[in-house]
Amino acid sequence: MMEIQFKADSEAYIIVGGMSTIGQHLTALLKNAGAIIYNIDIPQKSSIQNDNRNRFFACNPLELTELESIAAEINRPINGLICLSGTITHFGSVLDLTPIQWNLVYDISFKSCYNACKAFAPLVQRSTLGSVVNMSSGLAFGGQANYGPYTNAKSSIISLSRTLATELAPNIRVNTVAPGAVDTAFIYDKNGKTRFDKNSYNAITPLGTMASPEEIAAVIAFLLSDGASHMTGQCIHVNGGAMMM
């Protein structure tokens, strides 16, 4: 199989949700390519060791003012922004979830992305050419019971990204990635059990298995790279063929 090598010597990238499993693999990939990384995540994930090419900022991405303060501190041209924030704190039907529960799940997944784009896109605009990659989900394309606020948030991210693709063109590209199941902590409950039958999922997937976080990170890196220089406003599905769009 052809080996892909990325080069990003002295380029700078902001990863919101950078301490997620995918975020950590993306950080390693970009650092190995020579990039400088600004990692942003919630305070309890602040165990990262800062060095001259990887700096961590603890904040609440639901608070725009916190992200704007970080942007003012970074205060340099940024080559790429990657928004990975999102999780599910409450499962339930549309009729059963309270408005507070709905808004909490929706905001964690969508508002954090909106705030990140609003705060950091001006730094990307200061580079000659830049790229924004936002994380959606294959669940945004199906009516998955009990995932309502999450699927709506991930659908909204696609719409936001397409709007930004038109508003930030021609120097800034904006795309989304919509993974299927990925072998990360997200798919496991508090007891360590998968939220779905992994064997059944693999059986209906043409490539026979769910994605690894490294595979998702590689697709994100491609969208950041010159190889995707004529791609914007697109949603890239990475699901082993489980859903063919």
N, C-alpha and C positions, 0 to 999 in steps of 0.2 A: 504494500500500500504506500502511496506517495506520502512522504513526511512533510508537514507544513511547519515552517519556521517563521516566527514573527520577530521583527526588529522595531524597537521603539526607543532608541537611544536618546535619553534626556527628555523624552516626551512626558507629559504630565496627565494623569487621569484621576478623576474623582469617582469613588465607588460608594454609593449610599446603600447600606445593608452589607457592607464589606466583610462583616464577620460571619455572615451566613456560610453554609457549606460551599455553595457555588461561588460566593464572594471570595472566600479564602483560596479556592483553586484559581480563580481569575487573577487575584493578587499575585500569586506565585508565578503564573504564566506571564503576566505583564512585567513583573520584576525581572524574570529571567530574560525577557526581551530588552531589558535596559531602561524600563520606564520608572518614573517617580509616581508613587501612589499616595493619594489622600483618602484614607479609609474613614467612613462615617457610619456610626451605629449607635445603638442605645447604650447607656452607661454600663449596664451589667455585662456587656460584652467587650469591656475595655482592657482585656488581658494582653492585647497585642504589645509587642516590644517595638517602640519607635526606633527608627534608624534614619540615615540620611536619604533613603529612598522609599520609606514607608512610614507615614505619619498618621496617627489615629486621632479622631475627634469624637468625643462622646456627646451625644445630643439626642433630643426627641425630635424626629423628623416630622412630627405633626405640628411642630411650632416653627412657623416660617421665620420668625425673628432669630431663632437660634441658628438656622441654616444661613441666613443672611450675615450673621456675625462671623460665621466660619468663612463664608465667601470673602468678606472684607479682610480677614486674617490671611487667607491664602493669597489673594490679590495678585494673580499672575495669569497669563494665558494658559488655558487648559485644552488639551487635545481631544479629550473625550470624557463624557459623563455617562455613568452606568447606574441605573436605578433598579435595585433588586429588592427593596423593602416589600414585605407582605407576609401575612400569616392569617390563620383562622383561630380566633379565641372562642368562638361560639358556633356550634353546629345546630341547625334546626330549620324547620319549614318557614316560609315567608309569613304564614299565619301565626306561628308560635314564637318567633323571635320578637323581643321587645324592640322599640325604636332605638333605645340606647345600645342594645347588643348589635343591631344591624349597623348603626353608624360607627361603632367601634371597629368592627371588622372591615367595613368599607373604607374608613379613613386610614387605617393602617396600611391598606394595600393601594388605595388611589391617592389620597391626600398627600401622603408622604412622597409619592412620585411627582405630583403637581408642584408641591413646595420645592422639591429638589430642582426641578426644571426651571422654576421661576427664579430661584436663588443663584443657581450655578450656570445656567445657559449664557448669561452675559460674559462669564469668564471664558466659555468655549468660543463665543463670538470674537474674543480678543486674539484668538489664534487664526492663522491664515486659512486653514481648513480644519473642521472639527466634526465630531460624530457624537450623537446621543443614542444610547441603547436602553430601552425600557423593558422591564420584565412583565410580560402578560402570562397567559396560561392557556393550554388547550381546553380547560374547563370553560373558558369564555365563549366557546363555540358550541356548547351543548347545554341542555337543561338538566344540570346535575342537582338532584334533590338534596336539600339541607345545606347547600353551599351558596345560597342566594346572594348575600352581600359580597362574597368573594368573587363569584363569577361576574357580577355586575361591575365590581371595581376593576377587574381585569379587562372587561370589555371597554370600560371608560378609558383605560390606559391606551388601548389601541387607537381610539378616537382622538385622544389628546395628542398622541404621537403623530398622527397624520396631520392634525392642525398645525403642530409645530414644524413638521416637515415643509409645509408651505410657507410658514411665517419666517423661518430661519434660513431658507434657501437664498442664494445658491451655495453659500460657503459652509453651511452646517447641514449634515445629514441626520435624520431621525428615523430610527427603526425600532421594532419590537421583536422579542423572541417569545414564542408560545410553546413551552415544553409540555410534553405529556408527563407521565410519572417519571420522577427522577429519584434515584436512591440517595435521599438526604433525610435529615431528621424530620422534615415536613410531613413525610408520609407515615410517620409512626405516632401512635398515641402515647400517653404518659406511662403506659405499662409496657411500652416497647413493641407493641403489636402494630402491624400495618393497618391502615384505615380501610384497606380493600384486600381482596384475595390476589396476592402477588403472582401466584402460579397461573391463575385464570387470566390475569392481565398479560402476562408473558405469552400465554398460549394464543391469544388473539392478535398479538403484535407480529407483523411479518418478519421483523428482524429478531424476534424471539426473546427480547429482554427489554427492561426499562433502561433509560439513559443513565449514564454516570454523570456526576457533577463536572468531571473533566470535559466531557463531551459538550455540555452546555457552555462552559467557559470558553471552549475553542470556537464555538459559533459566535459568541459575543466578540471575541478577539477578531474574528474575520470581519464582522460588521464594523469594527473600529478601524480596520486596515484599508490600505489602498486597493486591495482586492475587491472591496465593496464600494468603490468610488462612484458608481452610477446607480447605487441603490439608496432610495429614501422613501419614507412613507410605507414601508413594507412590514408585514408580519411573517416572521420565519417560524415554521412549525418544525419542532424537533421531537419526534415521538416514535421513531422506529417503524412508521407506517401504520400505527394504531388508528390514526385519523388522517385521511388523505384529502387535502383541501385543494 
